[in-house]
Amino acid sequence: MLKKMYYLFYRLISPAGERGEYSGGYWQRRVRQEALTLLDDLDRGRVIEVGCGEGFFLSQLAAKNSHLEIWGVDNNADRLKKAEERCRDKKVNLSLQDASALLFDSDFFDAIVCINVFFNMDSLKSIELALKEMKRSCKNTGRIIFEFRNSANPLLKIKYKLARYYDGTVRDLHLNTYDPAQIEEILNNLDLIVTRKKFIGFPVPRIAPVIMIEAKKR
């Protein structure tokens, strides 16, 4: 019954092009929309999405701003192939890479976006390694945009604990929430400062399901 209700709800809220995809889902789509708005003031420069999945965000960004130089990397060849198909008529550079070992020069990007990724990582250490590499690749005047699922939201924690019983696509995935204080500690350790913060999905910031961060080098 729980499984049937989930897939009914999923079909109702998911655009046809995202149904059944790894990167599909309500929160995933909300996060992409918020990340796009954070880039509204960037009309030129180099932007990369780390963990681009099937290319939903990249295709929207390229359609919205044709003056940007856009890259996307992912550690899964199948998802990257779908991203190539989705972005085939757009100027997007795609490659198979891991977030903890980006194959780009230091101080290369004006904006680095990593969304709908950290909740599937296995640990805070993996998040720290990824953010460290993003910092290296980001210009001193650039920005790093990412989000994490908030452990202070009780419904989200329950959802992730039960997800493997009703959603067959997540059985082999990590589904992690994090304490905002843990994320802030990582940023402090990496000497990154928060320039903007968005609380997504609930009017009370402390228990918002998703917290989006824009950070830059100190």
N, C-alpha and C positions, 0 to 999 in steps of 0.2 A: 504493500500500500504506500509506504513512504517513498519507494522508488518511483512508482507511478505518478505520485503527486509532484515529485521533484521534476520529472521529465515534462509533465504538463506545464508546470510553471516556467521551466526552461524554454520551451517552445514559444510560450506567450511573450516572453520578454526579450528573446534573442533575435537579432536580425537574421534573415535567411542565410546570408553569407558567412555567419559565424557559428551556426549550429553544428555541434559535434566536433568543433575544432579545439585543440589544446588551449588556445588563448581566448576562447569564447567565454562568455559569462557576464552577469550583471555588473559585478564589481570591477571586473577587468575593463569593461566598456566605460564605466564611470571614470576610472583612473585615466584611461587614454584621453577622454574629453578634458579632464582637468589639466593634464600635462600639455595638451595643445594650447590651452589658454595661457599657460605660463610662458609659452614661446611666442605669444602674439607680438611682443615688442622686439623680436629678433627678425629683422628683415633680410639680413645677409650673414654669411659666415658658414662655418662647418658644424654640422650636427650629427651625432651618432646615437643610435639606440642600441644599448647593450642588452642582449636577450630579446631580439626583435620578433621571435616566434614566426608566425605566418605572415607578418608584414602589415597587420591592420593599422597600427599607428603610423608606420612609415608611409604607407600609401595615402593616408589622410593628410599627413604633414606635407608631402610632396605636392599634393593637389592644392593645398592651402597656400603654399609659398614656393613658387618655382625658382626663386632667386637663391635659395639655400643649397649648399653642397651637403648631400645627405648620405650617410653610411648606416649600415645595419650589420650586426654580428649576432650569431647564435651558435650554441654548441651542439645543435641537433640538425643533421643534414636533411632529414625529411621535412622539418618545419621550414628550413631555409629554402628548400626547393619550392615550397608553397609561397614563400615570400617573394621569390624571384618571379613566379607566375603572376602574383598579385601586383607587383611593381614593374612589370615588363615594359609598360609604356611610359614609365617615369624615370627620371634621372636619380637612381638610387644605387649605391655601391654596396654589394652584399658579400660577406665572406664567413667561413666557418672558423670561429674563434671562441676561446673561453674567457669569461669575464675577468679571471684572475691573471691573465697573461695576454693583454691586448697587443696586437702587432702594429702599433702606431708610434710615431715619434712623440716625445714628451712635448707638452704645451701645444698640441695640435688642434684641439677642438674648441669651438666657442661655446658649445652646449653639449652635455652628455646626459642622455635620458636612460634610466633603467627602471622600468615599471613592470608590475605583475611578475616579478622575478624573485625577490627576496623571500616571499612566503613559501617558495618551493626550494629554497636553499636548505642545506642540512644543518647549518649552525651559524651562530654569530661570527665565528672565526671566518667562515666563508664570505659573509657579508663584508667584514672588515678588509679582507684581501681584495675583494672586488672594488670597494670604495677607494682603497689605496691605489689601485691601478687606474681607476677613473681620474683620481686626483692628478696622477702623473701625466695622463694624456690630455688634461684640460689646461687651457691657457690661464694665466694669472688673472685675466679679466673675464674669464668664462664662468660657467655655472654648471652644477651637477644637480639633476632633478631625479629624485627617486621616491618611493613610498614603501611603507610596510604595514602589515596588518596588526592592529592594536590589541595586545593581550588584555587590556582593561575592558574590552567589550565582551560581555559574557555570552551573548548570542553567537558571536563569531567563533569563540572557542568551542562551543557546543557543536556548531555546524561542522567545523573541521574534524572534530572527534568522530562524528557520525558519518562523515562524507563517504568513506569507503564502503558503507553499507548500502548507499543508494546511487552513488555516482561511479560507474565502472572506469571512468577515465582517470581517476586519481588514486587507484589502488596502490600503485607503485611510486607515488609521489610524496615528497615531504609537504606537509601543510602546517606551517608554523606561524604563530603570532609572537610579537615581541613587545617587551616593556619599553615605552618611549625613553626611559632613563638609560636603558642599555644602548639604544641607538645614539643618544646624545653623548654617551661616554666614548663610543667609537669615533664620532665626529671630533670630539675634543682631542682624542689621542692622535688623530690624523691632521690636527690643526685646520679643520674646516669649520666655517661659521655659517649659521643658518641665516639666510636673507629673506626667505618667505616660507610660510607654513600654511597648509590647507588641511582642514578637517572634513573628511568626506563621509556622508551617509548618516549623520546624526547631529542635531542642533547643539548637543552638549559636547564640547571639544574633548573633554577628558576621556569619554568612552566612545568617541567616533570610531567606527570599524576600520577606517583607513586614514592614515596620516601621511600627507605628501610633503616632502621637504625640497626646498631649493637651497643649495649651499654653494659656497665659493671658498677659495683659498684665503687664509688669513693674511 
